[in-house]
Amino acid sequence: MPSANTYERPRPVRESPPPRRRRRRKRRLNPRPFLLLLLLVLVIGGVLLVRRSLAPAADSIPVPDYVQQDLLTVNPYSRPGDELKTIRGVVIHYVGNPGTSAQANRNYFESLSAGTDGTYASSHFVVGLEGEVIQCVPLTEIAYASNSRNEDTVSIEVCHPDETGEFGPETYESVVRLTAWLCETFHLDPESDVIRHYDVTGKYCPRYYVENEDAWAALRSDVSDRIAQDQAAAS
């Protein structure tokens, strides 16, 4: 038995080390698909930007010789004078009044300036029964023709001989010729940028080319062919 003066040193208590936590390995996302997607978006955006930048301003483009300029007076109902900042398409209409001439339809738009009927309507161009083309509104300004697409399209009203709405041969040729020129001038694609009023609002306009999809497809194909011919002639 130890004496009262004897001192025993306490034995050190060994602390067990804390349990080691397993580190969860973070899954690293492969950035390559995102970078490729970003690159694709930038390339497409760049192509579209260059395409639009190549299109000349509307006010710097003289119309072809076969176009007769008979501009409407500036008024709130048919020629508001609002700027057409960009042209992204061509909208084809029919006048819906069989047998009437291009001049008669142009004069109707002019008559709206009085505001008597409270009607808002016009078009950049009217193509007549004999193939004549009248310009009513400058390409620098919007026309009241295509509803929500007034702000970025050129409108063409087309005369027709009967209730079917089918364009006569001379009229058809001028529509194709004028539309091809607009596509060439503003770098538009006939297959996507040439549309009907029907494609904007669902209205049966131009009637014959809504009821006969093959005829509409043929018209756009003829526009493409005319562009190819014009380019071949210019080269």
Secondary structure, 3 states (H helix, E strand, C coil): CCCCCCCCCCCCCCCCCCCCCCCCCCCCCCCHHHHHHHHHHHHHHHHHHHHHHHCCCHHHCCCCCCEEECCCCCECCCECCCECCCCCEEEEEECCCCCCCHHHHHHHHHHHHHCCCCCCCCCCEEECCCCCEEECCCCCECCCCCHHHHHHEEEEEECCCCCCCCCCHHHHHHHHHHHHHHHHHCCCCHHHHEEEHHHHHCCCCCHHHHHCHHHHHHHHHHHHHHHHHHHHHHC
